[in-house]
Amino acid sequence: MQIILIQDVDNLGQKNELVSVKNGYARNFLIPQKFAVEASPSNMKQLQERLKVQKVKEEKLLAEIAKVVEVFESFSC
């Protein structure tokens, strides 16, 4: 069964990762404990949107870091 992890799960994967597990493990443990959701087409679209938003945030953060590095380099003599 394909699932999308909502949280990091030890020995399985990281948040927002698509993994394959046995049906019983997913239905009896991961999904009820809110560690994962089933990889349905609508959930896959939501995952793609979350990954896009996360990528944009990372790019903005890297741009801010680059600006700070430039400021520090201009002050070094």
C-alpha positions, 0 to 999 in steps of 0.5 A, a space after each residue: 500500500 502506498 502512503 504519504 507520511 505526515 510525520 517523521 517515522 523511525 525506520 520508515 521515512 521522513 515527513 512528506 515522503 511517499 512510501 510503500 508498506 503492508 496494508 495492515 501496518 498502514 490501516 492499523 497503526 500509521 493512519 489511525 495514529 495520524 502518522 500517514 494518509 493513503 496516497 489517493 490522487 487528491 492526497 498526492 496533489 496536496 503533497 505536490 502543493 506542500 512540496 512547492 510551498 516548501 521549496 519556495 520558502 527554502 529559496 527565500 531563506 537561502 536568498 536572505 542568507 546570501 544577503 547576510 553573508 554579503 553584508 558580513 563579507 563587506 565588513 571584513 577587512 
